[in-house]
């Protein structure tokens, strides 16, 4: 039996293994499933993210601090979906025996594409973390939201986050490029690149850190909301006034919590499969080929779930955001309601 194993980056944060051997017959149902469903997810997501961006930039919602985070999230989610579709087209063309999508890329193009692709993935993840921290401020320090949860601070935070994340991915510009007609890690950097991509990028930056931070923040927010609701049951409680001030932010908080939890739910299955690949590969090496082939269709199917994370936010806004629904309706009907300046000032901190 001749078996060769090679780790590669398929754009979905999974270190898959391309195994060829006469004793293995790979099931294709997972591959066809993602080829059919992911383009639908991409189209729906791009449409929804575009509408979300336009609505969040309306004269009413653009004054809210979190609207800047949601606009940035819509932009990076859309770029991520475009990158995912490009990878899908490349897989399809190679499967048909045609030149791949990246066939005409030069060394610089490969570096730029790989760098930008993974920066977009990271921005989508860490923007959710930032929003989770902002909800802690809104719930735990309601009287300080006017000074902390402001538009200018949100914009500065987004650009700072972009700079920091870009710095963490500089190794791709150095180690990645055009090799043997493909966009892949340079031979002399292959081992180092795979280690950085798998353990530093995938496991640490994409999943472990953001998911843990989001879960901690969301747990703290939910606990505080539970305390506040209990306090409202006692009219003589000294925190009653605080609860009334904070109550107006509940809907926004739960909307952002829903986005955070959806990120965890859509990412967790893919990471679980990634860890399964890594553990088996570390223990058994090339002898793990049958396991890789058996799990590959399921990992392909889970890519659909993973991509849904970048296309469902619009529906969350519609279902849980009354102001979002109103603005969306007015946008399609060509109407605009007038709002008082006091409401505008109040909307900046919600």
C-alpha positions as CSV (number, residue, x, y, z in Angstrom):
1,X,0.0,0.0,0.0
2,X,1.4,3.4,-1.0
3,X,0.2,6.2,1.2
4,X,1.2,9.9,1.2
5,X,0.0,12.4,3.7
6,X,0.2,16.2,3.4
7,X,-1.3,18.9,5.6
8,X,-2.8,21.9,3.8
9,X,-4.9,24.9,4.5
10,X,-8.3,24.8,2.8
11,X,-9.4,28.2,4.0
12,X,-11.8,27.0,6.6
13,X,-9.3,26.7,9.5
14,X,-9.1,22.9,9.1
15,X,-5.8,21.1,8.8
16,X,-7.1,18.4,6.4
17,X,-4.9,15.6,5.1
18,X,-4.8,14.6,1.5
19,X,-4.3,10.9,1.6
20,X,-3.9,8.8,-1.6
21,X,-3.7,5.1,-1.5
22,X,-5.2,2.1,-3.3
23,X,-7.0,0.7,-0.2
24,X,-9.1,3.8,0.5
25,X,-12.3,4.9,-1.3
26,X,-13.3,8.3,-0.1
27,X,-17.0,9.1,0.2
28,X,-18.0,12.2,-1.7
29,X,-21.4,13.1,-0.2
30,X,-19.9,15.7,2.1
31,X,-17.9,17.3,-0.7
32,X,-21.0,17.6,-2.9
33,X,-23.1,18.8,0.1
34,X,-20.7,21.8,0.6
35,X,-20.5,22.4,-3.1
36,X,-24.3,22.8,-3.3
37,X,-25.1,24.5,0.0
38,X,-22.1,26.9,0.6
39,X,-22.8,29.0,-2.5
40,X,-26.4,29.4,-1.2
41,X,-25.1,30.4,2.2
42,X,-22.6,32.9,0.5
43,X,-25.3,34.6,-1.6
44,X,-27.8,34.8,1.3
45,X,-25.0,36.1,3.6
46,X,-23.7,38.7,1.3
47,X,-27.3,40.0,0.7
48,X,-28.1,40.0,4.4
49,X,-24.7,41.6,5.4
50,X,-25.2,44.4,2.8
51,X,-28.7,45.2,4.2
52,X,-27.3,45.1,7.7
53,X,-24.6,47.6,6.9
54,X,-27.0,50.0,5.2
55,X,-29.5,49.8,8.0
56,X,-26.9,50.3,10.7
57,X,-25.7,53.4,8.9
58,X,-29.2,54.9,8.9
59,X,-29.6,58.3,10.6
60,X,-31.1,56.6,13.7
61,X,-28.9,53.6,14.3
62,X,-25.5,55.0,13.3
63,X,-25.3,57.0,16.6
64,X,-25.3,53.8,18.6
65,X,-21.9,52.7,19.6
66,X,-22.4,49.0,18.8
67,X,-23.6,49.8,15.3
68,X,-20.0,50.5,14.3
69,X,-19.0,47.0,15.5
70,X,-21.9,45.5,13.6
71,X,-21.1,47.4,10.4
72,X,-17.4,46.2,10.7
73,X,-18.7,42.7,11.3
74,X,-20.9,42.8,8.2
75,X,-17.9,43.9,6.1
76,X,-15.5,41.3,7.3
77,X,-18.2,38.6,7.3
78,X,-18.8,39.4,3.6
79,X,-15.1,39.3,2.7
80,X,-14.8,36.0,4.5
81,X,-17.7,34.6,2.5
82,X,-16.2,35.8,-0.8
83,X,-12.9,34.1,0.2
84,X,-14.7,30.9,1.1
85,X,-16.4,30.9,-2.3
86,X,-13.1,31.4,-4.1
87,X,-11.7,28.4,-2.4
88,X,-14.8,26.4,-3.3
89,X,-14.5,27.3,-6.9
90,X,-10.8,26.3,-6.8
91,X,-11.7,22.9,-5.4
92,X,-14.4,22.4,-8.0
93,X,-12.1,23.3,-10.9
94,X,-9.4,21.1,-9.7
95,X,-11.9,18.2,-9.3
96,X,-12.9,18.7,-12.9
97,X,-9.3,18.6,-14.1
98,X,-9.2,22.3,-14.9
99,X,-6.6,24.9,-13.9
100,X,-7.3,26.1,-10.4
101,X,-8.6,29.5,-9.4
102,X,-5.2,30.6,-8.2
103,X,-3.3,29.3,-11.3
104,X,-2.5,32.8,-12.5
105,X,-1.6,34.2,-9.1
106,X,2.1,35.3,-8.7
107,X,4.1,35.1,-5.6
108,X,3.0,38.5,-4.3
109,X,-0.7,37.7,-5.0
110,X,-0.5,34.5,-3.1
111,X,1.0,36.2,-0.1
112,X,-1.6,39.1,-0.1
113,X,-4.5,36.8,-0.6
114,X,-3.5,34.4,2.2
115,X,-2.8,37.3,4.6
116,X,-6.0,39.2,3.9
117,X,-8.1,36.0,4.0
118,X,-7.0,35.0,7.5
119,X,-7.1,38.6,8.8
120,X,-10.8,38.7,7.8
121,X,-11.5,35.4,9.7
122,X,-9.8,36.8,12.8
123,X,-11.6,40.2,12.6
124,X,-15.0,38.5,12.4
125,X,-14.1,36.5,15.5
126,X,-12.6,39.2,17.6
127,X,-15.2,41.8,16.8
128,X,-17.6,39.5,18.6
129,X,-15.2,39.5,21.6
130,X,-15.1,43.3,21.7
131,X,-18.9,43.5,21.6
132,X,-19.1,41.0,24.5
133,X,-16.8,43.3,26.5
134,X,-18.9,46.3,25.7
135,X,-22.0,44.5,26.9
136,X,-20.3,44.0,30.3
137,X,-19.8,47.7,30.5
138,X,-23.4,48.5,29.5
139,X,-24.8,46.1,32.1
140,X,-22.3,46.5,35.0
141,X,-21.7,50.2,34.6
142,X,-24.8,51.7,33.2
143,X,-24.0,55.2,34.3
144,X,-20.6,55.2,32.5
145,X,-21.9,54.1,29.1
146,X,-22.1,57.7,27.9
147,X,-18.3,58.1,28.4
148,X,-17.2,54.6,27.5
149,X,-19.6,53.2,24.9
150,X,-19.1,56.0,22.4
151,X,-18.8,56.1,18.6
152,X,-15.3,57.5,18.6
153,X,-14.0,54.8,20.9
154,X,-15.7,52.1,18.8
155,X,-14.0,53.3,15.7
156,X,-10.6,53.5,17.4
157,X,-11.1,50.1,18.9
158,X,-11.9,48.6,15.4
159,X,-8.8,50.1,13.8
160,X,-6.6,49.1,16.7
161,X,-7.9,45.5,16.5
162,X,-7.2,45.5,12.8
163,X,-3.6,46.6,13.4
164,X,-3.0,44.0,16.1
165,X,-4.5,41.2,14.2
166,X,-2.6,42.1,11.0
167,X,0.6,42.0,13.1
168,X,-0.1,38.4,14.3
169,X,-0.4,37.3,10.6
170,X,2.8,38.8,9.3
171,X,4.4,35.3,9.2
172,X,2.1,34.5,6.2
173,X,3.7,37.3,4.1
174,X,7.1,35.8,4.9
175,X,6.4,32.1,4.7
176,X,3.6,31.8,2.1
177,X,3.9,32.2,-1.7
178,X,3.7,30.5,-5.1
179,X,5.4,27.1,-5.2
180,X,5.1,24.5,-7.9
181,X,2.2,26.4,-9.5
182,X,0.2,26.5,-6.2
183,X,-0.3,29.0,-3.4
184,X,1.2,27.3,-0.4
185,X,3.9,27.6,2.3
186,X,7.4,27.8,1.0
187,X,9.3,24.5,1.3
188,X,11.9,25.9,3.8
189,X,9.2,27.3,6.0
190,X,6.6,24.5,5.6
191,X,6.9,22.9,9.1
192,X,7.0,26.3,10.9
193,X,4.1,27.6,8.9
194,X,2.0,24.5,9.6
195,X,2.7,24.8,13.3
196,X,1.9,28.5,13.4
197,X,-1.2,28.1,11.3
198,X,-2.6,25.1,13.3
199,X,-1.7,25.9,16.9
200,X,-1.3,29.7,17.0
201,X,-3.9,30.7,14.5
202,X,-6.5,28.0,14.4
203,X,-6.6,26.7,18.0
204,X,-5.5,29.8,19.8
205,X,-6.6,32.9,17.9
206,X,-9.7,31.5,16.1
207,X,-11.2,29.3,18.8
208,X,-9.7,29.0,22.3
209,X,-9.2,32.6,23.2
210,X,-12.2,34.2,21.6
211,X,-14.6,31.4,22.6
212,X,-13.5,31.4,26.2
213,X,-13.6,35.2,26.4
214,X,-17.1,35.3,24.8
215,X,-18.4,32.6,27.1
216,X,-17.0,34.3,30.2
217,X,-18.4,37.7,29.2
218,X,-21.8,36.3,28.3
219,X,-22.0,34.4,31.5
220,X,-21.2,37.5,33.5
221,X,-23.8,39.5,31.6
222,X,-26.5,36.9,32.0
223,X,-25.7,36.6,35.7
224,X,-26.0,40.4,36.2
225,X,-29.3,40.5,34.3
226,X,-30.6,37.8,36.5
227,X,-29.6,39.8,39.6
228,X,-31.2,42.9,38.2
229,X,-34.4,41.2,37.5
230,X,-34.5,39.7,41.0
231,X,-34.0,43.2,42.3
232,X,-37.0,44.5,40.5
233,X,-39.2,42.1,42.4
234,X,-38.5,44.2,45.5
235,X,-39.9,47.7,45.1
236,X,-37.9,48.9,48.1
237,X,-34.6,47.8,46.7
238,X,-32.0,50.5,46.4
239,X,-31.0,49.2,43.0
240,X,-34.5,49.7,41.5
241,X,-33.5,52.9,39.8
242,X,-30.5,51.2,38.3
243,X,-32.6,48.3,37.1
244,X,-35.0,50.7,35.3
245,X,-32.1,52.4,33.5
246,X,-30.5,49.1,32.5
247,X,-33.8,47.5,31.4
248,X,-33.9,49.6,28.2
249,X,-30.7,47.9,27.1
250,X,-31.9,44.3,27.5
251,X,-33.1,43.8,24.0
252,X,-29.8,45.1,22.5
253,X,-27.8,43.0,25.0
254,X,-29.7,39.8,24.2
255,X,-29.3,40.4,20.4
256,X,-25.6,40.7,20.8
257,X,-25.5,37.7,23.1
258,X,-27.3,35.7,20.5
259,X,-24.7,36.6,17.9
260,X,-21.9,35.6,20.3
261,X,-23.5,32.2,21.1
262,X,-24.1,31.5,17.4
263,X,-20.4,32.1,16.8
264,X,-19.6,29.5,19.4
265,X,-22.1,27.0,18.1
266,X,-21.0,27.3,14.5
267,X,-17.3,27.2,15.3
268,X,-17.3,24.4,17.9
269,X,-18.0,21.4,15.6
270,X,-15.2,22.4,13.1
271,X,-12.7,22.8,15.9
272,X,-13.7,19.5,17.4
273,X,-13.0,17.8,14.1
274,X,-9.7,19.7,13.8
275,X,-8.6,18.5,17.3
276,X,-9.6,14.9,16.4
277,X,-7.4,15.1,13.2
278,X,-4.5,16.5,15.2
279,X,-4.7,14.0,18.1
280,X,-4.9,11.0,15.8
281,X,-2.2,12.3,13.5
282,X,0.2,13.0,16.4
283,X,-0.4,9.5,17.8
284,X,-0.5,7.3,14.6
285,X,1.0,9.4,11.8
286,X,0.4,7.9,8.3
287,X,-1.4,5.0,9.9
288,X,-4.3,7.4,10.6
289,X,-5.1,7.5,6.9
290,X,-8.3,5.4,7.3
291,X,-9.6,7.6,10.0
292,X,-8.9,10.7,7.9
293,X,-10.8,9.3,5.0
294,X,-13.7,8.3,7.2
295,X,-14.0,11.7,8.9
296,X,-13.4,13.8,5.7
297,X,-17.1,13.8,4.5
298,X,-18.3,14.9,7.9
299,X,-15.8,17.7,8.1
300,X,-16.9,18.8,4.6
301,X,-20.5,18.9,5.8
302,X,-19.5,20.9,8.9
303,X,-18.0,23.6,6.7
304,X,-21.5,24.5,5.8
305,X,-22.3,25.1,9.4
306,X,-19.1,27.0,9.9
307,X,-20.0,29.3,6.9
308,X,-23.4,30.0,8.3
309,X,-21.8,31.9,11.1
310,X,-21.0,34.6,8.6
311,X,-24.4,34.9,7.1
312,X,-27.0,34.6,9.9
313,X,-26.5,37.9,11.7
314,X,-29.0,39.7,9.6
315,X,-31.7,37.3,10.6
316,X,-30.8,37.8,14.3
317,X,-31.2,41.5,13.9
318,X,-34.6,41.1,12.2
319,X,-35.9,38.7,14.9
320,X,-34.6,40.5,17.9
321,X,-34.2,44.2,17.0
322,X,-37.3,46.3,16.9
323,X,-35.4,49.4,15.8
324,X,-33.6,47.4,13.1
325,X,-37.0,46.1,11.7
326,X,-38.4,49.6,11.8
327,X,-35.5,51.1,9.9
328,X,-35.5,48.2,7.4
329,X,-39.2,48.7,6.7
330,X,-38.7,52.5,6.3
331,X,-35.8,51.9,3.9
332,X,-37.9,49.8,1.6
333,X,-41.0,52.1,1.8
334,X,-38.9,55.2,1.3
335,X,-40.1,56.8,4.5
336,X,-38.1,58.4,7.3
337,X,-39.4,59.3,10.7
338,X,-38.1,62.3,12.6
339,X,-36.5,61.8,16.0
340,X,-35.8,64.3,18.7
341,X,-32.3,65.3,19.6
342,X,-32.7,63.9,23.0
343,X,-33.5,60.4,21.6
344,X,-30.5,60.7,19.3
345,X,-28.2,61.5,22.3
346,X,-29.7,58.6,24.2
347,X,-29.2,56.2,21.3
348,X,-25.5,56.8,21.3
349,X,-25.1,54.8,24.5
350,X,-27.5,52.0,24.1
